[in-house]
Structures are given as C-alpha cells and as structure tokens.
Amino acid sequence: MLLLNSYAKLNLYLEVLELRKDSYHNLKTLFERIDLADKIILKPREDKKIKIICNSADVPCDNTNLAYRSAKLLQDRFNIHRGVDIKIIKRIPVGAGLGGGSSNAATALLGLNILWRLELKQAQLLNLARAVGSDVGFFIYNCPFAWGSGRGDRIKPLKSLNNLRLWHILVAPKIKVSTPFIYKEWDKYFKGKKTRLTSIKYNAKMLNLTGRDLFNRLEIITAKLYPQVRQVKDKLRDMGVKSILMSGSGPAVFGIVSSRKEAVSLKAQLKADSNSWQVFAVKTV
Ligand code: C5P
C-alpha cells in the first residue's frame, strides 16, 4: 500500500497565445506548487480492475477520472496484469483552477511506477503525463516553481526560485468552472486579435513585494461569466491584500501575503464573512 500527497498548483502568470490546429491553445504560464493537497492511497488488487474510491461527490469514479486514466494507460502500454484500488481523499476544490485532477493523475503515475515496479524514468513519465492532460506534467517534476509552455505540458523548472516560499490566502467560490468552456469563450472574445506576451521578468523579491507581474489572460473571461471572481477580488483588496490573481481557468482566487500569520488571520475573517466560499491559508511546497 502507498500513501501519497497530491498537491495543488497556482498560476502566477498565464498568457494565452493562440488557438492551435489540435484545438488546444499555446500558452506561457508560471506554475507554483502549494501545500493544499489531496491524499491518495494505492492498494494492489489480485484482479486487473482499476477502482476509484473518493469521498467527494464532485469527482467522477468512472473511466473519465484522470487518475483512472493514468493507471489504465500504464496497464495498456506495459501490459500489466495487476489492478489497483485508488482512494482519493479530496481537499482540493474541484473545477477551481487548482489542478487537482491533473495532480491526482500525476500522483497515480508516480505511485504506480513504484507499486508495479515499472522503473520508468522521468522522461517516460512525462510522456505519459502529456497523454493524460496538459497540466499533469508539472506535477511529475519535484519542483516548487516551473514555467509551462506549449499547451502547458512543456515544463522548465525554475531553479532560481527553489528556495522561495510564498504564503497565500486562497479563496475558491463553491462553483465549478469548465476549462474547455472558458477557452471557447476566450476564442470568441479574442477572435482575430493577437495577444502578446506581457513583460515577464521574475525574481523572488518582486514576487514577494508586488503584484505587478501577476497576470492571467483568462481572468477577464471567467470573471465576466462568474461574478464571484470579482466579488472575491474586491473583498481581498478591501482587506488590504495587494497582489491578487485568479488561478488557471478559475474561479479560485489567491493573494500573496507576507507571512503565515497574515494568511491565517485573513482566513479567519473571510470564513466568518461568507459560507459560499472555501478559504485556505497555503504556502509553496
Ligand atoms: O489537457 P486538459 O484535458 O487538461 O485540457 C482540458 C481542456 O481545456 C482541453 O480539452 C481544451 O479544451 C482546453 N485547453 C486548451 N488549451 C490548453 C489547455 C487546455 O484549449 N493549453
């Protein structure tokens, strides 16, 4: 049996460049891994079945589950005759832009590589990750910050930020947002218009002190369709948070704060204010 943490991500920067022929979008993004995590328990089975067990009704337990797809891909590619029970204890909000499903898929790949003694190298795991989803590759790397390009699946770890630990207040309105839907809306909104890379020069100091370089091209789209995004942003700004951004295709919104104390204090105030939001104090991991 294996017990693993499956971490969430934030996007500190996300520029959508263009629609591709395969109907994905080329983008440039800066990923951050955070300590908000699901637990994944892998238990070997006597038969060949892959069974997903999850405590959240928001997670599908059939063959559309991304962790299921990871396990099935490994079985098919490497002719594995063993099965597995994959228990997912969900803490990461689903459909929030925090990469929970992708992270579960990567954790399943990494864990089954051990459980089934496949001895796959990182490059092979990355290729498999790509086949499961655009964001899965980031979670294969054991790194806190990385650039993503292509459809988000080409990863370059940012070694210069390896020792940086940021604290965040993270708010996820209790609604689910469909990523394909948001990209389709982006297609309509930016039709014919070219987006250019906004200036991106990151160093640890800047990230800590200013939100100037925080950027997410999808925020304007999601916020138009889901007013909760703006409500959360306004609330955080009213509370004095300066660097605020939506993550991925949303609707989760985070702020960069200066300490654990500040994050925990904001969380306590926000929890008292609204029960239509899930609130977390999180840090880079
Ligand atoms: O790769 P993944 O399954 O996570 O992507 C979900 C959907 O999000 C895709 O089917 C596509 O509609 C959209 N997407 C996109 N461009 C990306 C990533 C995702 O259009 N770079």
Residues whose N, C-alpha, C, O or C-beta is under 5 A from the ligand:
A	BS01	C5P	S23 Y24 H25 V132 G133 S134 D135 G150 R151 G152 T179 P180 Y183
